[in-house]
Structure formats: C-alpha cells, structure tokens
C-alpha cells in the first residue's frame, strides 16, 4: 500500500491566509477534507453512494499534523494521499501537501467507517476493502 493518489489541488488565495502572511491552519484541514472525499470516491464511496446508497462514510477520529514549510498567496498545492493500513472498522491515511516535489505539510488521519443511519462504526465490507487495496496497489 505505497501508491500515493493525487486527491486534490488548489492555489492559495488571499482569504486562505492569516495576519501572519501564510496559509491559515483551517485551510490545511479544508484541503485534507477535500482530499478525503476524493479519496473515498477512489475507493468507490462516491458522494451519491454515501448519501443515497450504502450510507457509509469514513470519518476522522484522530489527526496528527506536521507543518513543514509555510505556504503563501499564489502558491499551488497538490495533495497526494496514501493508505497506510486497514483494520476491521478503521484505516489510517496520510495526506501529503506538495509544492512541486517538496512536501510542505502532512497529516495522518485515523478514519472509522461510520453507518450514517445508526451513527456507529461498522466493519469495512470485503468489496470496499478490496477497492481500497486496489487503489493503492
């Protein structure tokens, strides 16, 4: 499970920056959220399937972030996401923020598969597990 998927990209806007002149912490988490939903789609959990189909989605229960280099207005960020491990009801992913080939931030998320009707954790179905492994093979 070493393949990193391109899951999101954006340009840093003035509204993404704080009074210190660099990208605000909230924008990093927004980027992780956008990348996370694109990652779920790559695993067959599309927004339509989440809402109208299986009613399952991975939700964040823990995040560990590393701020490596500042980002400023006009810079382009590409997010590459990596599946680190899969458990029975959870998985761990890392979102790597890249400026060119330089990593500027990463955040490792522990995700739990949640049943959106019962609002409880659910075992990862075999077909979803296989799609996750295939996407990162």
N, C-alpha and C positions, 0 to 999 in steps of 0.2 A: 504494500500500500504506500508506494513512494510517489506516485504520479500527482503532481500539483495541477489543478484545474484552474483555468482563467475564469473567475467568477464575477468580476465587476471591475469597472474602471471609471474614473471621474477626474475632473480638473478642479483644483482648489479655488473656490470663489471667495471674494471678499467677505461674504456672510458666513463662511466656514471658519474665519479667523477670529481670534480673541484680541484683547487690548495689548497682549504681548507681541503681536505681529505674526504669530504662527497658527497653524490649524488647531482648532479647539478640540478638546477631548471628546466632546459629544459627536463631532464629525467622524472621528475614528470609529466610534461604536455604530454610527449610521452606516458607514462603509461595511463593517462586519455584518450588520443586519442584512443589507442588500446582497452581499456575497453569500450569506447563509441561505437566503431564499432561492438564489440562483443555484446554489449547491444542492439544495433539496430537489429542485427541478431536474438536475442532472441525475439524481437518484430515483427519479420517477414520481416524486411527491410534488407535483405541479400545484400552483395556487388553486386551480379548479378542482384537482383531486383532494386537496386539503379542505376546501370549502364544501364541495358538493359530492365528493366520492367517499374515500376512506375516512375522512375526518380525523386524520392523524397528522401530526407535525412534530418536528424536533424543536424543543425549547431549551434555552440556555439555563443551566443551573449553576454554572461557575465559569468565570473568565479570569485568565491570567495574562496580563498585557505587558509588553516591552516596548517602550518608546526609545527608538534608536537614533533617529535624526529628525530635526524639525522639517515640517512642510510649510510652504508659503504660497501666497496667491499666484495662480497661473501654472503651478506645477501639476503634472499629470501623474496619477496614481493608478497602478494596475494591481488588483488583488488576485493572488493565487491561493487556492485553498487545498489543504491536504488532510486526508483522513488518516488519523494516527492509530486508532484502534476502535474495535466494535465489541461491545459487551452484549448482554442479554436484552437489556432495555435502554441502553445508552451507547454513546460513542463519543470520541474525542476528535476534534478537528482543530487545525491551526490555519488562521488567515494571515497570509504574508502580504504586507503592503510594499510594493516595489516602485521605485523611481528609476526607470531604466532597469538595469541589472542589480541595483543597490537596494537591499532591504532596509526600510526606514521604520518599520513597526511590525510587530506580530502579536497575535492574541490567540491563545489556546482556549477553546471552549469545550466544556463538558456539556453534552446535549442529552436530553432524555426524550424518548418518543412518547408523546402525550396523546391520549384519546381525547379529542376536543369535546365530545359529548359527556363523558364521565369525569373529565378533567383529572385523570390519573395516568400514571405511567403504564405502558403496555409493552410486552415483548416485541422485538423487531421481527416482523414476518420474514420467512425464508426468502420470498421473492424480492423484498426490499433489501435485505442483507446482500443478496446476490448482485443486485443492481449497484449497490454501494461499492462492493468489491470490484465489480467490472469497471466502474467509472474511474477507479484509481489503480487499475492493474498496469 
